[in-house]
Amino acid sequence: MPTRFSPRNVRTLLIGACMTVATLAQASDDAFLAARDAFAAGNRQAFERHAAGLQSHPLASYIDYYRLRLDIDRASPDSIAVFLERNADSVVAQRLRSDWLRQLAKGEQWAAYRTEYAKLPLKNPSPENDLRCHAARAGMVVGDAAAINEARMLWDTLDDAPSACNPVFAALFDAGRLSEDDVWARARRQMEAKRPGQASSVLDLLPAAERPGRVLDDIVANPARWLVRQPANFSITRRGRELALMAVARMARNDVRAAERSLEVIAARLSPQERAYAFGQLGWQGAMRHDPRALQWCRSADDAMDGDEVFAWCARAAMRDGKWRVLRDIVERMPEALAAKPEWIYWGGRARGATGHVDQAREHYRRIADQPHFYGLLAREELGQPHQLPPQAAEPSPEDIRRAELTPAIQRALKLFALDLRTEAVREWNWAIREADDRTLLAVAHVAAKKSLWDRAIASADRTVAEHDYALRYLAPMRGAVEPHVQARALDLSWVYGLMRQESRFIMNAKSSAGAQGLMQVMPATAKWVAKKIGLNGYQPSQIADTDTNLLLGTSYMRLVLDSLDDHPVLASAGYNAGPGRAKKWRAAKPLEGAIYAETIPFTETRDYVKKVMANAVMYNLVFGRKEIGLKQRLGTIQPGPGALPDDPI
């Protein structure tokens, strides 16, 4: 007689089956994570023990990759080819091919290297720089005439070149495609970028008598001491003069006035171009420190001004001094690629407008007024155009969203996010959207938002070209939790969301390399200081990871910083990122336009941060449907004022 099951028994069996499936899935995930850890440790025995039985795991391709990667130095071309074919058009295939290429380069198997390298995509993503240098070397070895031009392009464009480029550059020099002028110019750039090791490698291309050896270490350690110890006839050689210039430039990073005095002592022994280079370095470093003599040093560099940083900071010195004609002249002389950046299109327009060339100014503004960034917003306002959101794209259909969810790379990314393997997950996600059209990007953004992957939703929606959803680009998650804190501290909701979007992209457990944590990226020391200020009794450092506590501490800190900085959001944004004391220090002795204050912040990270936070605030205001507040109005005027915030935690 057939067994009869009551509805209750059926439910019990189904629940038990589901629990068994969930338990097995958890065990499988635990084994995957253990195998990954064993791979990272290079423990082949432990890896194989944990990897057994994972052939059907959603991330089985990673297990296969780890296995091959552990034995990459002994792997056969056939085993590599099988994996690449089986996992074609995937992140792990891209990674293994790159690893295999490095192995081929190590063995100097250049013909095989060229064959395999040709299968890498040239963009989205581009090959890594060491692989590009190996490819140029492979081409030069087999006599490909185009390879030497590629090598020269690498020399011209890769300032921070990996060691794989050294043989390529040596071959260029030996072939007569690089001059001593090229070598010294590159060495200067490396020293300017605080890469003395690379400068030394570059100078090793020169004849032995011209190489500095360990002298660069002495210059880096104490440039002033090294300089005063030089013989009176140091300037009779190119080497002597170049090293002296490097010492002056290095001094300027710590004490620009002392560097000026040292330059005065040796200036007569330098050529006009060499003096101009030194003055450009003084202008750059002086402008970063808001030294009133900076523009004078820049003018002394005159037509020999060289280097993007020198041009940019001399331009900033001119705008901070209100010297619009000088700013116009500097922007007009900038290298083409630098002048084409939005900031210099905008400031070039401002300079032209201020010197009576109104039509030229408007032409500059029109070039960027349709771009939703800091300078595009400012350009729109200069043209008298209101800010408005673009037409809303049609919602993706359920079929579009389902198709996006089933994309293999998206499925792997979701699984990796579930395992808290964010680095690998983001890599998979970016691979999935690298060539996606607008409709696919919007569907993928919806998938991310549904999974509360706010940063991926923003990153995907941000890439659309013609169809846009700004509610996804400027997501405002957890508004029910955020808004009470904002209202309690009388903050601007758009500004707070603009700051959070820049700080964490709403990643709940975000943690920076410096130790900042949570939605509002609060530093532990700052959290402790704020907790004491607001009377948060019993505060424990572990609470910083709690979302509500993080919001309480972050918004309270914003309020404290605002109160100490003239209730000005530009100063407070700078203070939130770099510390209130620095934000005060960067003010001028006279009232300063907020946009100029932001542009002349000496910390690159903070300068970029403030611009993005303030532009974000404008966009959030539009998304929230509130009365428009222009960017210039938000930036306002920065008034001069005294010292740093007492008891400053940063």
C-alpha positions as CSV (number, residue, x, y, z in Angstrom):
1,M,0.0,0.0,0.0
2,P,1.5,3.4,-1.0
3,T,2.9,5.6,1.8
4,R,0.6,8.6,2.5
5,F,2.1,11.9,3.4
6,S,0.2,14.6,5.2
7,P,0.8,18.2,4.1
8,R,2.6,18.7,7.3
9,N,5.0,15.8,6.6
10,V,5.6,17.1,3.1
11,R,6.5,20.5,4.4
12,T,8.9,18.9,6.9
13,L,10.6,16.9,4.2
14,L,10.9,19.9,1.9
15,I,12.4,22.0,4.7
16,G,14.8,19.2,5.6
17,A,15.8,18.9,1.9
18,C,16.4,22.6,1.6
19,M,18.5,22.6,4.8
20,T,20.5,19.7,3.4
21,V,21.2,21.6,0.2
22,A,22.1,24.8,2.1
23,T,24.4,22.8,4.4
24,L,26.1,21.1,1.4
25,A,26.5,24.5,-0.4
26,Q,28.0,26.0,2.7
27,A,30.5,23.1,3.0
28,S,31.4,23.5,-0.7
29,D,32.0,27.3,-0.2
30,D,34.1,26.6,2.9
31,A,36.2,24.2,0.9
32,F,36.6,26.7,-1.9
33,L,37.8,29.4,0.5
34,A,40.2,26.9,2.2
35,A,41.6,25.9,-1.3
36,R,42.0,29.6,-2.2
37,D,44.0,30.2,1.1
38,A,46.2,27.1,0.4
39,F,46.9,28.4,-3.1
40,A,47.8,31.8,-1.7
41,A,50.2,30.1,0.7
42,G,51.7,27.9,-2.1
43,N,50.6,24.7,-0.3
44,R,49.9,22.3,-3.1
45,Q,49.0,19.4,-0.8
46,A,46.5,21.3,1.2
47,F,45.1,22.9,-2.0
48,E,44.4,19.5,-3.5
49,R,42.8,18.2,-0.3
50,H,40.3,21.1,-0.2
51,A,39.8,21.3,-4.0
52,A,38.6,17.6,-4.2
53,G,34.9,17.5,-5.1
54,L,34.7,21.2,-6.2
55,Q,34.3,20.3,-9.9
56,S,30.6,21.5,-9.8
57,H,31.2,24.6,-7.7
58,P,30.1,27.9,-9.3
59,L,33.7,29.0,-9.1
60,A,35.3,25.8,-10.4
61,S,37.2,27.7,-13.0
62,Y,39.1,29.4,-10.2
63,I,40.1,26.1,-8.8
64,D,41.4,25.0,-12.2
65,Y,43.3,28.3,-12.5
66,Y,44.8,28.0,-9.1
67,R,46.0,24.4,-9.9
68,L,47.7,25.5,-13.1
69,R,49.1,28.6,-11.5
70,L,50.7,26.6,-8.7
71,D,52.8,24.8,-11.4
72,I,53.1,27.5,-14.0
73,D,56.9,26.9,-14.3
74,R,56.2,23.3,-15.2
75,A,53.0,23.6,-17.1
76,S,52.8,22.3,-20.6
77,P,51.6,24.6,-23.5
78,D,48.8,22.0,-24.1
79,S,47.4,22.2,-20.6
80,I,47.4,26.0,-20.8
81,A,45.7,25.9,-24.2
82,V,43.0,23.6,-22.9
83,F,42.2,25.9,-20.0
84,L,42.2,29.0,-22.2
85,E,39.8,27.4,-24.7
86,R,37.5,26.0,-22.0
87,N,37.3,29.4,-20.2
88,A,37.5,31.7,-23.2
89,D,36.4,35.3,-22.7
90,S,36.7,35.2,-18.9
91,V,38.7,36.9,-16.2
92,V,40.6,33.8,-15.2
93,A,41.6,33.1,-18.8
94,Q,42.9,36.6,-19.0
95,R,44.8,36.1,-15.8
96,L,46.3,32.8,-16.8
97,R,47.3,34.0,-20.3
98,S,49.1,37.0,-18.6
99,D,50.8,34.6,-16.2
100,W,51.8,32.3,-19.0
101,L,53.2,35.2,-21.0
102,R,55.4,36.1,-18.1
103,Q,56.6,32.6,-18.0
104,L,57.4,32.6,-21.7
105,A,59.3,35.9,-21.3
106,K,61.3,34.5,-18.4
107,G,62.4,31.7,-20.7
108,E,63.0,34.1,-23.6
109,Q,60.6,32.1,-25.8
110,W,59.9,35.2,-27.9
111,A,58.2,33.6,-30.9
112,A,55.7,31.8,-28.6
113,Y,55.3,35.0,-26.7
114,R,54.3,37.0,-29.7
115,T,51.8,34.4,-30.8
116,E,50.1,34.3,-27.3
117,Y,50.3,38.1,-26.8
118,A,48.4,38.7,-30.0
119,K,45.4,37.0,-28.3
120,L,45.2,39.5,-25.5
121,P,42.6,42.3,-25.9
122,L,44.3,45.7,-26.7
123,K,41.8,47.5,-24.5
124,N,39.1,46.9,-21.9
125,P,41.4,46.0,-20.3
126,S,44.7,46.9,-21.9
127,P,47.7,44.6,-21.4
128,E,49.6,45.3,-18.3
129,N,52.7,47.4,-18.8
130,D,55.3,44.7,-18.1
131,L,53.6,42.6,-20.8
132,R,53.7,45.5,-23.2
133,C,57.4,45.8,-22.6
134,H,58.0,42.1,-23.0
135,A,56.1,42.3,-26.3
136,A,58.3,45.2,-27.6
137,R,61.4,43.2,-26.6
138,A,60.0,40.1,-28.4
139,G,59.4,42.1,-31.5
140,M,62.9,43.6,-31.4
141,V,64.5,40.2,-30.9
142,V,62.7,38.7,-34.0
143,G,63.4,41.8,-36.1
144,D,59.9,43.3,-36.3
145,A,60.5,46.9,-37.5
146,A,57.4,48.2,-35.7
147,A,58.7,47.0,-32.4
148,I,61.2,49.7,-32.0
149,N,58.6,52.4,-32.5
150,E,56.4,50.7,-29.9
151,A,59.5,50.7,-27.6
152,R,60.0,54.4,-28.1
153,M,56.3,55.0,-27.4
154,L,56.7,53.1,-24.1
155,W,59.7,55.3,-23.2
156,D,57.6,58.5,-23.9
157,T,54.4,57.4,-22.1
158,L,55.4,55.1,-19.2
159,D,57.0,57.3,-16.6
160,D,56.5,54.6,-13.9
161,A,57.8,51.8,-16.0
162,P,58.3,48.2,-14.6
163,S,61.7,46.6,-14.6
164,A,60.6,44.5,-17.6
165,C,61.1,47.7,-19.7
166,N,64.8,48.1,-18.8
167,P,66.1,45.8,-21.5
168,V,63.8,47.5,-24.0
169,F,65.1,50.9,-23.1
170,A,68.7,49.6,-23.3
171,A,68.1,48.3,-26.8
172,L,66.6,51.6,-27.8
173,F,69.7,53.5,-26.5
174,D,72.0,51.0,-28.2
175,A,70.1,51.5,-31.5
176,G,70.6,55.2,-31.3
177,R,66.9,55.9,-30.8
178,L,67.6,57.6,-27.5
179,S,70.0,60.5,-26.8
180,E,71.8,61.5,-23.6
181,D,69.3,64.4,-23.5
182,D,66.4,61.9,-23.5
183,V,68.1,59.9,-20.7
184,W,68.7,62.9,-18.5
185,A,65.2,64.3,-19.1
186,R,63.7,61.0,-18.0
187,A,65.9,60.8,-15.0
188,R,64.7,64.3,-14.0
189,R,61.1,63.2,-14.2
190,Q,61.8,60.1,-12.1
191,M,63.4,62.2,-9.4
192,E,60.5,64.7,-9.6
193,A,58.1,61.8,-9.0
194,K,60.1,60.5,-6.0
195,R,61.4,57.4,-7.9
196,P,65.2,57.7,-7.4
197,G,65.6,53.9,-8.0
198,Q,64.1,54.3,-11.5
199,A,66.2,57.4,-12.1
200,S,69.3,55.4,-11.3
201,S,68.2,52.6,-13.7
202,V,67.7,55.1,-16.5
203,L,71.1,56.7,-15.9
204,D,72.7,53.3,-16.1
205,L,72.1,53.6,-19.9
206,L,74.9,56.3,-20.0
207,P,78.6,55.6,-20.4
208,A,80.2,54.6,-17.1
209,A,81.8,58.0,-16.5
210,E,78.4,59.7,-16.7
211,R,76.6,57.4,-14.3
212,P,75.9,58.8,-10.8
213,G,76.2,55.5,-9.0
214,R,75.1,55.9,-5.3
215,V,75.2,59.7,-5.6
216,L,71.4,59.8,-6.0
217,D,71.0,58.2,-2.6
218,D,73.1,61.0,-1.1
219,I,71.0,63.6,-2.9
220,V,67.8,62.1,-1.7
221,A,69.0,61.8,1.9
222,N,70.4,65.3,2.3
223,P,70.4,67.5,-0.9
224,A,71.7,70.6,0.9
225,R,74.7,68.8,2.4
226,W,75.5,67.1,-0.9
227,L,75.3,70.4,-2.8
228,V,77.7,72.4,-0.5
229,R,80.3,69.6,-0.8
230,Q,80.6,69.9,-4.6
231,P,83.8,71.2,-6.0
232,A,83.9,74.6,-7.6
233,N,84.3,73.1,-11.0
234,F,81.3,70.7,-10.7
235,S,79.6,72.5,-13.7
236,I,82.2,71.5,-16.3
237,T,80.4,68.2,-16.9
238,R,76.8,67.5,-17.8
239,R,76.7,65.0,-15.0
240,G,77.7,67.6,-12.4
241,R,75.1,70.2,-13.5
242,E,72.3,67.7,-13.8
243,L,72.9,66.3,-10.3
244,A,73.1,69.8,-8.9
245,L,69.7,70.5,-10.5
246,M,68.3,67.4,-8.9
247,A,69.6,68.5,-5.5
248,V,68.0,71.9,-5.9
249,A,64.7,70.3,-6.9
250,R,64.9,67.9,-4.0
251,M,65.6,70.7,-1.6
252,A,62.5,72.6,-2.9
253,R,60.2,69.8,-1.7
254,N,61.2,70.6,2.0
255,D,62.2,74.2,2.0
256,V,61.7,76.1,-1.2
257,R,63.3,79.3,0.1
258,A,66.5,77.4,1.0
259,A,66.4,75.9,-2.4
260,E,66.2,79.4,-3.9
261,R,69.3,80.5,-1.9
262,S,71.2,77.4,-3.1
263,L,70.2,78.1,-6.7
264,E,71.5,81.7,-6.4
265,V,74.9,80.3,-5.4
266,I,75.3,78.1,-8.5
267,A,73.1,79.9,-11.0
268,A,76.0,81.5,-12.9
269,R,77.4,78.1,-13.6
270,L,74.3,76.8,-15.2
271,S,73.0,77.4,-18.8
272,P,69.9,79.6,-19.3
273,Q,67.8,76.4,-19.9
274,E,69.1,74.7,-16.8
275,R,68.4,77.8,-14.7
276,A,64.9,77.9,-16.2
277,Y,64.3,74.3,-15.2
278,A,65.4,75.0,-11.6
279,F,63.1,78.0,-11.4
280,G,60.2,75.9,-12.7
281,Q,60.9,73.4,-9.9
282,L,60.8,76.3,-7.4
283,G,57.6,77.6,-8.9
284,W,55.9,74.2,-8.7
285,Q,56.9,73.5,-5.1
286,G,56.3,77.2,-4.1
287,A,52.8,77.1,-5.6
288,M,51.9,74.0,-3.8
289,R,52.9,75.7,-0.5
290,H,51.0,78.9,-1.6
291,D,54.3,80.8,-1.3
292,P,53.8,84.4,-2.5
293,R,57.0,84.2,-4.6
294,A,55.8,81.2,-6.5
295,L,54.6,83.1,-9.6
296,Q,57.8,85.1,-9.7
297,W,59.8,81.8,-9.9
298,C,57.4,80.5,-12.6
299,R,58.0,83.7,-14.6
300,S,61.7,83.1,-14.3
301,A,61.3,79.7,-15.9
302,D,59.8,81.6,-18.9
303,D,59.5,79.7,-22.2
304,A,61.6,76.9,-20.8
305,M,58.8,75.8,-18.4
306,D,58.6,72.0,-18.7
307,G,56.5,69.2,-17.2
308,D,52.8,68.9,-16.5
309,E,53.1,69.5,-12.8
310,V,55.1,72.7,-13.4
311,F,52.6,74.1,-15.8
312,A,49.6,73.1,-13.7
313,W,51.0,74.6,-10.4
314,C,52.3,77.7,-12.1
315,A,48.7,78.1,-13.5
316,R,47.3,77.6,-10.1
317,A,49.6,80.2,-8.6
318,A,48.4,82.7,-11.2
319,M,44.7,82.1,-10.5
320,R,45.3,82.3,-6.7
321,D,47.0,85.7,-7.3
322,G,44.2,86.8,-9.6
323,K,46.7,87.2,-12.5
324,W,44.3,86.2,-15.3
325,R,46.5,87.3,-18.2
326,V,49.4,85.3,-16.8
327,L,47.0,82.3,-16.4
328,R,45.9,82.7,-19.9
329,D,49.4,82.7,-21.2
330,I,50.4,79.6,-19.2
331,V,47.4,77.6,-20.3
332,E,48.1,78.6,-23.9
333,R,51.6,77.2,-23.6
334,M,50.6,73.9,-21.9
335,P,51.3,70.6,-23.7
336,E,48.3,69.7,-25.8
337,A,47.2,66.7,-23.7
338,L,47.3,68.7,-20.5
339,A,45.5,71.7,-22.0
340,A,42.7,69.3,-23.2
341,K,41.8,68.3,-19.7
342,P,38.5,69.7,-18.4
343,E,40.1,71.7,-15.7
344,W,42.3,73.6,-18.1
345,I,39.6,74.0,-20.7
346,Y,37.5,75.7,-17.9
347,W,40.2,77.8,-16.4
348,G,41.5,78.7,-19.9
349,G,38.0,80.0,-20.6
350,R,37.9,81.9,-17.3
351,A,41.2,83.5,-18.1
352,R,40.1,84.5,-21.6
353,G,36.8,85.9,-20.3
354,A,38.7,87.9,-17.6
355,T,41.0,89.4,-20.3
356,G,38.2,90.5,-22.6
357,H,38.0,87.5,-24.9
358,V,34.4,86.6,-24.1
359,D,33.6,84.7,-27.3
360,Q,36.7,82.6,-26.9
361,A,35.7,81.9,-23.3
362,R,32.2,80.8,-24.2
363,E,33.7,78.4,-26.8
364,H,35.8,76.9,-24.1
365,Y,32.8,76.4,-21.8
366,R,30.7,74.8,-24.6
367,R,33.3,72.1,-25.0
368,I,32.6,70.7,-21.6
369,A,29.2,72.0,-20.5
370,D,27.4,68.7,-21.3
371,Q,29.7,66.8,-19.0
372,P,28.4,66.0,-15.4
373,H,31.5,66.8,-13.5
374,F,32.9,69.7,-11.5
375,Y,34.1,71.7,-14.5
376,G,31.2,70.8,-16.7
377,L,28.8,72.1,-14.1
378,L,30.8,75.3,-13.7
379,A,30.9,75.8,-17.4
380,R,27.1,75.4,-17.7
381,E,26.8,78.2,-15.1
382,E,29.2,80.4,-17.0
383,L,27.0,80.0,-20.0
384,G,23.9,80.8,-18.0
385,Q,22.4,77.3,-18.5
386,P,20.4,75.7,-15.7
387,H,21.4,72.3,-14.3
388,Q,19.0,69.5,-15.2
389,L,19.0,65.8,-15.4
390,P,19.1,64.2,-18.8
391,P,16.0,62.4,-20.0
392,Q,15.3,59.3,-18.0
393,A,16.0,56.0,-19.8
394,A,13.3,53.4,-20.1
395,E,13.4,50.8,-17.3
396,P,15.0,47.5,-18.3
397,S,12.5,44.8,-18.9
398,P,12.3,41.8,-16.6
399,E,13.8,39.8,-19.5
400,D,16.7,42.3,-19.7
401,I,17.4,42.0,-16.0
402,R,17.1,38.2,-16.0
403,R,19.5,38.1,-19.0
404,A,22.0,40.3,-17.0
405,E,21.7,38.0,-14.0
406,L,22.5,35.0,-16.1
407,T,25.6,36.5,-17.6
408,P,28.4,34.1,-16.5
409,A,30.7,36.8,-15.2
410,I,27.9,38.4,-13.3
411,Q,27.0,35.1,-11.7
412,R,30.6,34.5,-10.7
413,A,30.8,38.1,-9.3
414,L,27.7,37.6,-7.2
415,K,29.1,34.4,-5.8
416,L,32.4,36.1,-5.0
417,F,30.6,39.0,-3.3
418,A,28.6,36.4,-1.3
419,L,31.9,34.9,-0.2
420,D,33.2,38.4,0.7
421,L,36.0,38.2,-2.0
422,R,35.5,41.8,-3.1
423,T,38.6,42.1,-5.2
424,E,37.9,39.1,-7.4
425,A,34.2,40.0,-7.5
426,V,34.8,43.6,-8.8
427,R,37.3,42.2,-11.3
428,E,34.5,39.8,-12.7
429,W,31.9,42.6,-12.6
430,N,34.1,45.0,-14.6
431,W,34.9,42.2,-17.1
432,A,31.2,41.7,-17.6
433,I,30.5,45.3,-18.4
434,R,33.7,46.2,-20.2
435,E,32.0,46.4,-23.7
436,A,28.3,46.5,-22.6
437,D,25.9,48.8,-24.4
438,D,23.7,51.2,-22.5
439,R,20.7,48.9,-22.1
440,T,22.9,46.1,-20.7
441,L,24.6,48.5,-18.4
442,L,21.3,49.7,-17.0
443,A,20.0,46.1,-16.6
444,V,23.3,45.2,-14.8
445,A,22.9,48.3,-12.6
446,H,19.4,47.1,-11.6
447,V,20.8,43.7,-10.7
448,A,23.4,45.3,-8.5
449,A,20.9,47.6,-6.8
450,K,18.5,44.6,-6.1
451,K,21.5,42.9,-4.4
452,S,22.4,46.0,-2.4
453,L,25.7,46.2,-4.3
454,W,25.4,50.0,-4.4
455,D,28.9,50.6,-5.7
456,R,28.5,48.2,-8.6
457,A,25.1,49.8,-9.5
458,I,26.8,53.3,-9.6
459,A,29.8,52.0,-11.5
460,S,27.6,50.4,-14.1
461,A,25.1,53.2,-14.5
462,D,28.0,55.7,-14.7
463,R,29.2,54.2,-17.9
464,T,26.1,54.8,-20.1
465,V,26.7,57.0,-23.1
466,A,23.3,57.9,-24.5
467,E,20.6,56.5,-22.1
468,H,20.9,57.5,-18.5
469,D,19.4,56.7,-15.1
470,Y,20.7,59.3,-12.7
471,A,18.8,57.8,-9.8
472,L,21.2,54.8,-10.2
473,R,24.2,57.0,-10.9
474,Y,23.4,58.9,-7.7
475,L,21.9,56.3,-5.5
476,A,20.7,57.3,-2.1
477,P,20.4,54.0,-0.2
478,M,19.5,53.7,3.5
479,R,17.8,57.1,3.4
480,G,15.6,56.2,6.2
481,A,18.7,55.7,8.4
482,V,20.7,58.6,7.0
483,E,18.1,61.4,7.0
484,P,17.4,61.5,10.8
485,H,21.1,61.9,11.5
486,V,21.3,64.6,8.8
487,Q,18.3,66.5,10.2
488,A,19.5,66.2,13.8
489,R,22.8,68.0,12.9
490,A,21.2,70.5,10.5
491,L,23.3,69.3,7.5
492,D,22.5,69.4,3.8
493,L,21.3,66.0,2.8
494,S,22.6,66.4,-0.8
495,W,26.1,67.3,0.6
496,V,26.1,64.3,3.0
497,Y,25.2,61.9,0.3
498,G,27.7,63.5,-2.0
499,L,30.4,62.9,0.6
500,M,29.3,59.3,1.3
501,R,29.2,58.5,-2.5
502,Q,32.8,59.7,-2.7
503,E,34.0,58.1,0.6
504,S,32.6,54.6,0.4
505,R,30.2,54.3,-2.6
506,F,27.9,53.0,0.2
507,I,30.0,49.8,0.8
508,M,28.9,49.0,4.3
509,N,32.1,47.3,5.4
510,A,34.5,49.5,3.4
511,K,37.9,49.9,5.0
512,S,40.6,52.1,3.5
513,S,44.4,51.4,3.5
514,A,44.7,54.1,6.2
515,G,42.1,52.4,8.4
516,A,39.0,54.5,7.8
517,Q,35.8,52.4,8.1
518,G,32.2,52.2,7.2
519,L,29.8,54.3,5.1
520,M,31.4,57.5,6.1
521,Q,35.0,56.2,6.3
522,V,35.7,57.4,9.8
523,M,39.2,57.0,11.1
524,P,39.4,55.2,14.5
525,A,41.2,58.1,16.2
526,T,38.6,60.5,14.8
527,A,35.7,58.2,15.9
528,K,37.1,58.2,19.5
529,W,37.5,62.0,19.4
530,V,34.0,62.6,18.1
531,A,32.5,60.1,20.6
532,K,34.0,62.1,23.4
533,K,32.8,65.4,21.9
534,I,29.2,64.3,21.6
535,G,29.1,62.4,24.9
536,L,28.7,58.9,23.4
537,N,29.2,57.1,26.7
538,G,30.6,53.6,26.5
539,Y,31.8,53.9,23.0
540,Q,34.0,51.0,21.9
541,P,36.2,51.0,18.7
542,S,34.4,48.0,17.3
543,Q,31.2,50.1,17.1
544,I,32.6,52.1,14.2
545,A,31.6,49.2,11.9
546,D,28.0,49.5,13.0
547,T,26.0,51.4,10.4
548,D,24.0,53.6,12.7
549,T,27.0,54.4,14.9
550,N,29.1,55.1,11.8
551,L,26.4,57.5,10.6
552,L,26.2,59.1,14.0
553,L,30.0,59.6,14.2
554,G,30.4,60.7,10.6
555,T,27.6,63.3,10.5
556,S,28.6,64.6,14.0
557,Y,32.2,65.0,12.7
558,M,30.8,66.9,9.6
559,R,28.9,69.2,12.0
560,L,32.0,69.8,14.2
561,V,34.2,70.5,11.1
562,L,31.5,72.8,9.7
563,D,31.3,74.8,12.9
564,S,35.0,75.2,13.0
565,L,35.3,76.2,9.4
566,D,32.9,79.1,8.9
567,D,30.0,76.8,8.2
568,H,31.5,76.4,4.7
569,P,31.0,73.1,2.9
570,V,34.1,73.4,0.7
571,L,36.4,74.0,3.8
572,A,34.5,71.2,5.6
573,S,34.9,68.8,2.7
574,A,38.6,69.5,2.6
575,G,38.7,69.1,6.4
576,Y,36.8,65.9,6.4
577,N,39.4,64.4,4.1
578,A,42.7,65.9,5.1
579,G,42.0,67.4,8.6
580,P,40.5,70.7,9.6
581,G,43.9,72.2,10.4
582,R,45.1,71.7,6.9
583,A,41.8,73.1,5.4
584,K,42.4,76.3,7.4
585,K,46.0,76.5,6.4
586,W,45.2,76.4,2.7
587,R,43.1,79.6,2.9
588,A,44.5,82.8,1.5
589,A,45.3,86.1,3.2
590,K,42.4,87.6,1.2
591,P,38.9,86.3,0.3
592,L,39.2,83.6,-2.3
593,E,36.7,82.2,-4.8
594,G,35.7,78.7,-3.7
595,A,36.5,77.1,-7.0
596,I,40.1,78.6,-6.8
597,Y,40.5,77.3,-3.2
598,A,39.5,73.9,-4.4
599,E,41.8,74.0,-7.4
600,T,44.8,75.0,-5.4
601,I,44.5,72.4,-2.6
602,P,48.1,70.9,-2.6
603,F,47.1,67.3,-1.9
604,T,46.0,65.6,-5.1
605,E,43.7,63.2,-3.3
606,T,42.0,66.0,-1.4
607,R,41.7,68.4,-4.4
608,D,40.0,65.7,-6.4
609,Y,37.8,64.7,-3.4
610,V,36.5,68.2,-2.7
611,K,35.6,68.7,-6.4
612,K,33.7,65.4,-6.6
613,V,31.9,65.9,-3.3
614,M,30.7,69.4,-4.3
615,A,29.7,68.2,-7.8
616,N,27.9,65.2,-6.3
617,A,25.9,67.5,-4.0
618,V,24.6,69.4,-7.0
619,M,23.6,66.2,-8.7
620,Y,21.9,64.7,-5.6
621,N,20.0,67.9,-5.2
622,L,18.6,67.4,-8.7
623,V,17.9,63.7,-8.1
624,F,16.0,64.6,-4.9
625,G,13.9,67.1,-6.9
626,R,14.9,70.0,-4.7
627,K,15.2,73.6,-5.6
628,E,18.4,74.1,-7.7
629,I,21.5,75.3,-5.9
630,G,24.2,76.1,-8.4
631,L,27.8,74.8,-7.9
632,K,29.2,78.4,-7.7
633,Q,26.7,79.2,-5.0
634,R,27.8,76.1,-3.1
635,L,31.4,76.9,-3.6
636,G,30.9,80.5,-2.4
637,T,33.9,82.5,-1.1
638,I,36.5,81.3,1.3
639,Q,37.3,84.0,3.8
640,P,40.7,84.4,5.4
641,G,41.0,83.3,9.1
642,P,43.2,82.1,11.9
643,G,44.7,78.8,13.0
644,A,43.7,75.2,13.2
645,L,40.9,73.6,15.1
646,P,41.8,73.0,18.8
647,D,42.0,69.4,19.8
648,D,42.2,68.5,16.0
649,P,42.2,64.6,15.9
650,I,44.0,64.5,12.6
